[in-house]
Amino acid sequence: MSYQIPCSPVVAETEEKKSRFICWLGPIEDKAAFQCALQSMRAQYPDASHHCTALIIGNPANPDTMQADDDGEPGGSAGRPMLELLLKQEIGNVGAIVTRYFGGTKLGVGGLMRAYRGAVGAALQAAELKTFVPQLQVRVAGSFAQESRLRFLTNQQQGRCEEAEYSDRVSMRLQLPQDCWPALKQQLLAEGFSILDSDL
């Protein structure tokens, strides 16, 4: 299943009752990379009141990792609304860090939720998104006479043949969109190909 991911990091700033909200939003593939981004924001804004975060790794419909942190703000007033907005927009492999400078006026939980959600929304508007299509690799074997047929069927499913090995038969490593694999697998098995291994 494809989903949207950010192309590159963006920073957007919003203001609510003199409190500044600076949102960093960017593509993230693992927790370590997100920690690096957070450390960078803490170093860049060392005197800020809070650095609240939301992280989704993988498909937003069924994430590998999903987390939110309020960093000292009232529970559920910062990280959760940030995370919920990213999920609602169906964006994956994404991290958001909102740095807040307190402006002297308390916003209340409702006001904080709107402000943090708004900061992420402003960054999303500035961000360029692209569609991410999860890929898988599989090795398939068949007779020499079947090689051209295997290449044809793989191309039909938006895949490509990455390498071929020849012995008493031909085996090929294919890469294709995960969504396309069930149909191709059924076709290959029906035509007598062997599935040697796959990511699934």
N, C-alpha and C positions, 0 to 999 in steps of 0.2 A: 504494500500500500504506500503510495507516494504522499509526501507532506511538504510543507514549506519550511525552509531554513533561511537564516540571514546570510547574505553573501559576505559581509565584512562588518566589523564593529562600528557602531555609531554612538554618539553622545548627544543627549538632548537635555535642556534645562527648563524647568517650570518653577513657578512661584505660587505659594498659597499663604496668604496672611503673613507675608514677609519671611516665611521659611523657604529656603532654596532647596529644590530637589534636582539632583543631577543624576541622570540615568545613563549608565553604560549598558549597551545591549549588543551581543555579538554571538557568532557561531562557536559552539562548544561541543567537543566530542568526548571528553572525559572529566572526571572530578578534579584531577590534578591541574588541568588547564584552567578550570574555573577558579581554583584556589590562587593560581598565578594572577589571574585578572583581578580577583578581590584584593590580593596583596598590593597590586599596582594602584588600585583606587585608594586604598588606605594610605599608601605612601604619598599619593598625589594630593589627597585632602586629609592630612593628619589631624586637623582640628575640627573635623565634622562631628556632628552629634551621633549619627547612626550610618551604618552601611548595610542596608537590608537587601536580601537576595532571593532570587527564584531561579531554579535550574530544571531543565527538561533534557534528558539525553535519550535519544531514540525517537520512535514514533509517538506523537502526543496522544494518539488514541490508546496506546498501550506502552507507556514509556519503560525503558530499562532502568532509568533513575529519574526520580522526581522529588525535589525538596524545596523548602522555603524557610527563610530565617528572618525574624523580626529585629534581631540585633538590639534588644533593649526597649523597643517600642512596645506598647500594650499588645498582649497576645492576639494574633490574628489580624492585626491592623495594618500590616505592611507586606510581609512575604507572601501570605496567602492570597490577597487580592492581586498581587503582581503575577503569581503563578496562575491564578484562575483566568486572567486576561490572556496569557500566552496559550493556555489550553483552549480557551474559547476561540482564539484566532487560528488554532490548529497548527502551531509552530513547534517544530522539534529541533533537537541539537542546538539549544539556545540557552544562554545565560543572561540574566538581568541583575544589575547591581544599582540600587538607588541610594545615593549619598545625600543625607539631609543636613542642612545647616539650620538650626532652630532660630526662628525669627522673633521669639519673645511672646508669641500668642499661642496658647494651646489650641489644638485643632479638634480634640475629642476623637474617639475611635472612628466614628463615621467620617469625619473630615480627613483623618489620616488615611483611611481606606481609599477615599476618592483621590487624595493627593498622590498616593503611591501608585494607584492604578493609572492615574492621569499621566504620571511621569513615564511609565512604561509605554502607555499609548502614544505619547509624543515621540518616543524613540522609535516605536514601530512605524510611525508615519514617516520618519526620516530614513528608515532602513530600506535597503533594497533586498527583496526576498527572491528566492529561486525554488523551483520544485526539486525535491530530492527523491530519487527513485532507488530504493534498496536493491542491491545486486546480489547475486549468488554465483558461486563457481561450482561446476560439476564436471566430472570426467566420464566420458561415454566411449564405448568401444563397439566396433562393427567390422564387417568385412571390407576389403579394399573397394569392392564394387559399391558399397554403401556410403563411401566418403562424401561424394558430391551431394547425395541425398541428405546426409547429416548437416552439411553446410547450408543447404537450402532451407531445411526445417528450422535451423537455428536463426538464420536471418529473418525468417518469417515472424519469429517471436522477439524481434528487436535485440537479438543476442549476437555474439560474435565468437568465432573459433580462435582461441588465443595461441594454442600450440598443438602440434600433432606428433605422435610417436608411432613408428612403424615397426612391427615385428611380424608375427604370423597374421596379425590383424592390425587395424589402425585404431589408436585411441586418441581422443581429442579432449582438451580442456576447454570448456565453454564458459562464457560469462553472459548472464542475461538478467533482466528484471525478475525479482522474486515472484511477482504476480503472474509472470508468463510461464513459470516452470511447470505447474501442474498439467497444463495442456500439452506442453512439449514432451514431458515425461510419458504421458499416456500414449502419445503418438509414437515415440521412440520404442517403447516396450511392445506396442502392437506390431511394429515393423521388424522386431527381432534384435534391436540394439541392446547392449548391456550397460547398465548404470553402475559404474565402478565406485564412485563416491560423490558426495555432494555436501554442501553446507547445511542442508536441511535433513 
